[in-house]
């Protein structure tokens, strides 16, 4: 399949009301499924809200149970339709808790989990306190889907240039980024400076590696902290082709042509260059790898 | 031949922090709608109108977020309050078309103060602030509304407010804005000129001004505070152009008032101490 119909659902969940938010998601799925859609992406902590503190232990779910809830919500509103869904959630894996995202494939009425990514970089500074409550993911895996190889990076994972770089080197052609970004910076310009920073990071990653970036941002205020939404699809040339506003729940959608990835890489073969040089860079004895 | 040398323009860090007022207003309106309507299912706001710029900006933001008919401005004069405070508060409610009421607090405050004839200005000021908060919370209960706070970041950082009074409303749209930023937001929102131009005052005593009390102008205090919060030391600030005496005034006030920006200190005795071990966000 060369063209993938992507819908990014920018959610504005009610804090901690997982079941109610899941019920609302059925309506969103019904709306999203009324038009051609192959891949739906939702934000980090999309159905609970991001800042949960100790309540994360009450709301975290086993990944299979969460995937089951998602697929049931989809099949109830779109019986018989195939779709892939990515959604961020707090995961309880046998009593160890992660900030995770699941990639779910629904095909022929059956759902299968293709991958679960556990956030590796847990921000624990300033307004953030993730590592107080959660454990770090230890692996960055790419995985095969019916639309090609992908990787998921959650929020701060994306702020370390080496993470998307490794994902791209490992073959990912689409990077999916569920995120929850509290906005700040009112000094200048027409938007919050934190939004400007995110845009620069995402467009830079896409242009450097010739990958699609699918960024789903959480929206809504959580105890005064406004999540900046701004969900966007960035093409492999580094151009934002569609974006949501910072405030409120939205769906953005676009058909993405996977052939653009090869065109972008032919024009700017930086990833190929990196493949050639990366072994030399990593063999550097000054690198503190262990 | 000499080549032209190009160097970056150095930021003048002695200026008060800037603001994009349109963006800020939009963000704060969304904040108020989310916190009151989406978060608490409350559509009405009560704002104490002092005649100053902070409460005026708060009332303007509430009116934009909730609609003027859902905003209640409460004027709460004491017998010594300046008549200008009362008339300036009226300018706000008239300009916005919000509801307005006037509740004289003299009887309530003096009901207590008559037994404390030796109370100094500071104690009397605190009593007035706490009576006003009593009124705002009760009016909110009567109206099915939420009291909305009007304290700005500068006074919060300098501890220039009455603890558990000015700072007690559960929602505050301007608490992360320095006073200089509040003024710029006021201009953008169209707050009456008289309120923007007059010297800020707690109006607890005749001829009192905030800047007189603090010993520094807001513009300078805001510049110093913003840099201290970014991590600059006193010496670094002086090196970059600030006056050492003014830096020390601000630093001393900031460092001596951390307690005013916290909940009461509670003795911890268990593994489930509230807000130490048992942690739940305010909106959970």
Interface residues (C-beta under 8 A of the other chain):
Chain A: X14 X15 X16 X49 X51 X52 X53 X54 X55 X183 X186 X187 X188 X189 X190 X191 X192 X220 X221 X222 X223 X224 X226 X247 X248
Chain B: X17 X18 X19 X20 X23 X24 X26 X27 X30 X31 X34 X35 X38 X39 X181 X277 X278 X279 X280 X281 X282 X283 X284
